[in-house]
Amino acid sequence: MILKKWSGALLVGVSLAFGVAGGYWFAHQRVNGVPGASPEQSPSSPEERKALYWYDPMYPQQKFDKPGKSPFMDMQLVPQYAGGAGDRATVSIDPSLTQNLGLRFATVTRGIFNSSLDVTGVLGFNERDVAVIQARTTGFVERVYAHAPGDVLKANAALADILVPEWAAAQTEFLALKRNGDAGLLAAARQRLQLTGMPATLITQLERGGKVQPYLTLTSPIGGVLQELNVRSGMTVATGDTLARVNGLSSVWLAVAVPESDSGAITVGQAVEARLPAFPGTTLSGKVSAILPETNPDSRTLRVRVELPNPGERLRPGLTVQVRLNRSTEQSVLWVPSEAVIRTGRRALVMLAEDAGRYRPVEVHLGQESDGKTAIVKGLEAGQKVVTSGQFLLDSEASLKGIVARTEEESPPSETASSSHEADGQIVEIDDKDVTLAHGPFKTLGMPGMTMTFPLASPALMQGLKAGDKVRIALSQTDDGLRVERLDKSGSQP
């Protein structure tokens, strides 16, 4: 009886042991990959992918020795895995974290680039449609009609009556010669009237009516806006005085400010579509009539002039206009979404997505931009994938790793070239551990010139050097930051 009890207990113990072992094995397989996969086949095996450190993508300069939650942002830390020499030119991100980081992608596309440019313009007067009214003889203003600057006039609208005493004597002489019937003297008298500034219509009226008319009525030769009216009752006017100025409204000028980066694609005769907030739903068509030679130094824009017809005189100077300049040609080009382009001020970059969660900065040459798309002149090929959201986090990590953006035509940099960054500088302080340098820009790091302290790779680097020496500096990127690998003393010293 006792033997049976011990046998049953032993059987239960062995079963529990096998159950625990089996559960551990199954859990271990779940952690390392698909259930049933061996550790050697798992893509996350420690032998294949070793995490060097963990970091917050928003603060990539801060490194942590174990996973967890970021102390800066409400998100999990991201592992940085060890890689071979090829990884030195790329940023590696665990593919499973792509969605958590908000990365989105787009394919480099080749096709017809419907190019247009949306800008803002302001209506103005057509400066070629101007009438200037001047006094052709001396006189006195007897009457000013009820007009003021800003009024819209019709053609031949009366502006003022001017008394011209000189005309009275000349007209009296002309009528006397007409009664005498001397054709030669009459022609001379008619010419004298013309020289006094008398209009031809008034001379004809005098010849037909036979009555002296010493008054001149100033009228507007065209319809439009009265810009100036420089006459008042009782004043004296002299020959050549500008009495009024009228600007026509049969057509208007549209002044468009085009950014200088887009001005190279603007040509005279280019089609224009104009929409006015004052007239919703109305689209006006016009063409570029002139490209003015000067650029606004403050806004860095080029002025382009468009002449628009104005039937009904509804378009008034001063109204704002939304303008679309349609490119005159269409061609097949490479293009990417404009949001994928990182503009640094000196160059343009995109983050190229490669296999296995690797990303590489590539320098590109940009073409025209329109409707959220940017043409790529050089640097990419059709079918490649670029990052359209989250690319600034990747670019920041690439800068910290010292990865230099290159074009697709360039060969990949070697391990030495990608990990060494050089600049000229001067030693401020130095000991066997650190050196303080007033250095110039490290172009491969995107680091401007400044004064900084760096650790020395070896105490032997300080031998033969002192404060004030000019040196050629070589830095390398390590897990702990930048480190001085070489200090070469310059040939000329102060």
Residue pairs with C-beta under 8 A, 6 or more apart in sequence:
26 35
28 39
29 35
29 36
29 37
32 39
32 42
32 44
32 45
33 41
33 42
33 43
33 44
39 45
43 49
49 81
49 82
50 81
50 82
51 67
51 79
51 80
51 81
51 82
52 80
52 81
52 82
52 479
53 63
53 64
53 65
53 79
53 80
53 479
54 63
54 64
54 65
54 66
54 67
54 68
54 77
54 78
54 79
54 80
55 62
55 63
55 64
55 77
55 78
55 80
56 62
56 70
56 71
56 72
56 73
56 75
56 77
56 78
57 78
57 101
57 393
57 396
57 397
58 70
58 72
58 73
58 393
59 70
59 72
59 73
60 393
60 396
60 397
60 400
61 400
62 72
63 80
63 479
64 77
67 76
67 77
67 79
68 76
68 77
69 75
69 76
69 77
70 76
70 77
75 100
76 100
78 93
78 94
78 97
78 101
79 94
80 92
81 92
81 94
83 90
83 92
85 415
86 412
87 358
88 401
88 403
88 413
88 415
88 418
88 419
89 360
89 403
89 412
89 413
89 418
90 354
90 358
90 359
90 360
90 403
91 358
91 359
91 360
91 394
91 397
91 398
91 401
91 403
92 356
92 357
92 358
92 359
93 101
93 103
93 357
93 358
93 359
93 394
94 357
95 356
95 357
98 357
101 390
101 393
102 389
102 390
103 387
103 389
103 390
103 394
104 387
104 388
104 389
104 390
105 353
105 385
105 386
105 387
105 388
106 336
106 337
106 340
106 385
106 386
106 388
107 383
107 384
107 385
107 386
108 334
108 335
108 336
108 376
108 380
108 381
108 382
108 383
108 384
108 385
108 386
109 334
109 335
109 336
109 382
110 332
110 333
110 334
110 335
110 382
111 332
111 333
111 335
112 330
112 331
112 332
113 330
113 331
113 332
113 333
113 335
113 367
113 368
113 370
113 373
113 375
114 327
114 330
114 370
114 371
115 265
115 326
115 327
115 330
115 368
115 370
116 324
116 325
116 326
116 327
116 370
116 371
117 258
117 262
117 265
117 324
117 325
117 327
117 370
118 322
118 323
118 324
118 325
119 256
119 257
119 258
119 259
119 323
119 325
120 256
120 257
120 320
120 321
120 322
120 323
121 254
121 255
121 256
121 257
121 274
121 306
121 320
121 321
121 323
122 254
122 255
122 318
122 319
122 320
122 321
123 252
123 253
123 254
123 255
123 308
123 315
123 316
123 317
123 318
123 319
123 320
123 321
124 252
124 253
124 254
124 255
124 317
124 318
125 225
125 247
125 252
125 253
125 317
126 247
126 248
126 250
126 251
126 252
126 253
126 307
127 247
127 253
129 222
129 224
129 247
129 248
129 249
129 250
129 251
130 245
130 246
130 247
130 248
131 220
131 221
131 222
131 224
131 245
131 246
131 248
132 242
132 244
132 245
133 159
133 218
133 220
133 221
133 242
133 243
133 244
133 245
133 246
134 240
134 241
134 242
134 243
135 162
135 197
135 237
135 238
135 239
135 240
135 241
135 243
136 197
136 239
137 164
137 166
137 167
137 196
137 197
137 198
137 216
137 239
138 164
138 166
138 236
138 237
138 238
138 239
139 162
139 163
139 164
139 165
139 216
139 236
139 237
140 162
140 163
140 165
140 234
140 235
140 236
140 237
141 160
141 161
141 162
141 163
141 231
141 232
141 233
141 234
141 235
141 236
141 237
142 161
142 162
142 163
142 215
142 233
143 160
143 161
143 233
144 159
144 160
144 229
144 231
144 232
144 233
145 157
145 158
145 159
145 160
147 153
147 157
147 159
147 226
147 229
148 226
148 229
149 226
149 227
149 228
149 229
150 225
150 226
151 225
151 226
152 223
152 224
152 225
152 226
152 249
152 313
153 220
153 223
153 224
153 225
153 226
153 246
154 220
154 223
155 220
155 221
155 222
155 223
156 219
156 220
156 221
157 219
157 220
157 223
158 217
158 218
158 219
159 218
159 219
159 220
159 229
159 231
159 243
159 244
160 217
160 218
160 231
160 243
161 215
161 216
161 217
161 218
162 215
162 216
162 217
162 218
162 231
162 237
163 214
163 215
164 196
164 197
164 198
164 214
164 215
164 216
165 214
166 196
167 193
167 196
167 198
167 213
167 214
167 216
168 212
168 214
170 189
170 192
170 193
170 196
170 198
171 193
171 206
171 212
171 213
171 214
172 212
173 189
173 192
174 186
174 189
174 190
174 192
174 193
174 206
174 207
175 206
175 210
175 212
177 185
177 186
177 189
178 186
178 207
178 210
190 203
190 207
193 203
193 206
194 200
194 203
197 239
198 216
199 216
202 213
202 216
205 213
206 212
206 213
218 231
218 243
218 244
220 226
220 244
220 246
221 246
222 246
222 248
223 248
223 249
223 250
224 246
224 247
224 248
224 249
224 250
225 246
225 247
225 249
226 244
226 245
226 246
227 245
227 246
227 247
228 242
228 244
228 245
229 243
229 244
230 241
230 242
230 243
230 244
231 237
231 243
231 244
237 243
249 310
249 313
249 315
249 316
250 309
250 310
250 313
251 307
251 308
251 309
251 310
252 307
252 308
252 310
252 315
252 316
252 317
253 305
253 306
253 307
253 308
254 272
254 274
254 286
254 305
254 306
254 307
254 308
254 321
254 323
255 303
255 304
255 305
256 272
256 303
256 304
256 305
256 306
256 323
256 325
257 296
257 299
257 301
257 302
257 303
257 304
258 266
258 301
258 302
258 303
258 304
258 325
259 300
259 301
259 302
260 295
260 300
260 301
260 302
262 368
262 369
263 291
263 295
263 302
265 327
265 368
266 288
266 291
266 302
266 304
266 325
267 288
267 291
267 328
268 288
268 289
268 290
268 291
269 287
269 288
269 328
270 287
270 288
270 325
270 326
270 327
270 328
271 285
271 286
271 287
271 325
271 326
271 328
272 285
272 286
272 287
272 288
272 306
272 323
272 324
272 325
272 326
273 283
273 284
273 285
273 323
273 324
273 326
274 283
274 284
274 285
274 286
274 306
274 308
274 321
274 322
274 323
274 324
275 282
275 283
275 284
275 321
275 322
275 323
275 324
276 282
276 284
276 315
276 319
276 320
276 321
276 322
277 320
277 322
278 319
279 314
284 308
286 306
286 307
286 308
286 309
287 306
287 307
288 304
288 305
288 306
288 325
289 305
289 306
289 307
290 304
290 305
291 302
291 303
291 304
291 305
292 302
292 303
292 304
292 305
294 303
295 301
295 302
296 302
296 303
304 325
306 323
308 315
327 368
327 370
333 367
333 375
333 376
333 377
334 375
334 376
334 380
334 381
334 382
335 367
335 373
335 374
335 375
335 376
336 350
336 373
336 374
336 376
336 380
336 386
336 388
337 372
337 373
337 374
337 388
338 369
338 372
338 373
338 374
339 372
339 388
339 389
340 350
340 351
340 374
340 386
340 387
340 388
340 391
341 348
341 349
341 350
341 364
341 366
341 374
342 348
342 349
342 350
342 351
342 361
342 391
342 392
342 395
344 446
347 363
347 405
348 363
348 364
348 365
348 366
349 361
349 362
349 363
349 364
349 395
349 405
350 361
350 362
350 364
350 379
350 380
350 386
350 387
350 391
351 359
351 360
351 361
351 362
351 386
351 387
351 391
351 394
351 395
351 398
352 359
352 360
352 361
352 362
352 380
352 384
352 385
352 386
352 387
353 359
353 384
353 385
353 386
353 387
354 360
359 387
359 394
359 398
360 398
360 403
361 394
361 395
361 398
361 403
361 404
361 405
362 379
362 380
362 405
362 406
362 407
362 408
363 379
363 405
363 406
363 407
364 376
364 377
364 378
364 379
364 380
364 407
365 376
365 377
365 378
365 379
366 374
366 375
366 376
366 377
367 374
367 375
367 376
367 377
368 374
368 375
369 375
378 407
378 409
379 407
379 408
380 386
380 408
381 408
387 394
398 405
399 445
399 446
400 477
401 477
402 418
402 419
402 421
402 444
402 445
402 477
403 418
404 413
404 418
404 444
406 412
406 413
419 476
419 477
420 474
420 475
420 476
420 485
421 442
421 444
421 445
421 474
421 475
421 476
421 477
421 482
422 442
422 444
422 472
422 473
422 474
422 475
423 439
423 440
423 441
423 442
423 443
423 449
423 472
423 473
424 439
424 440
424 470
424 471
424 472
424 473
424 490
425 437
425 438
425 439
425 440
425 470
425 471
425 473
426 437
426 438
426 439
426 468
426 469
426 470
426 471
427 435
427 436
427 437
427 465
427 466
427 467
427 468
427 469
427 470
427 471
427 487
428 436
428 437
428 438
428 451
428 467
429 435
429 436
429 453
429 467
430 436
430 462
430 465
430 466
430 467
431 462
432 456
432 459
432 462
433 455
433 456
433 459
434 453
434 454
434 455
434 456
435 453
435 454
435 456
435 461
435 462
435 484
435 487
436 451
436 452
436 453
437 451
437 452
437 453
437 454
437 471
437 473
438 449
438 450
438 451
439 449
439 450
439 451
439 452
439 473
440 449
441 447
441 448
441 449
442 475
445 475
445 482
454 475
454 482
454 483
454 484
455 480
455 481
455 483
455 484
456 462
456 483
456 484
457 476
457 483
457 484
457 485
461 484
461 486
461 487
462 487
464 489
465 471
465 487
465 489
468 493
468 494
469 489
469 490
469 493
470 489
470 490
470 492
470 493
470 494
471 487
471 488
471 489
471 490
472 486
472 487
472 488
472 490
473 484
473 486
473 487
474 484
474 485
474 486
474 487
474 488
475 482
475 483
475 484
475 485
476 482
476 483
476 485
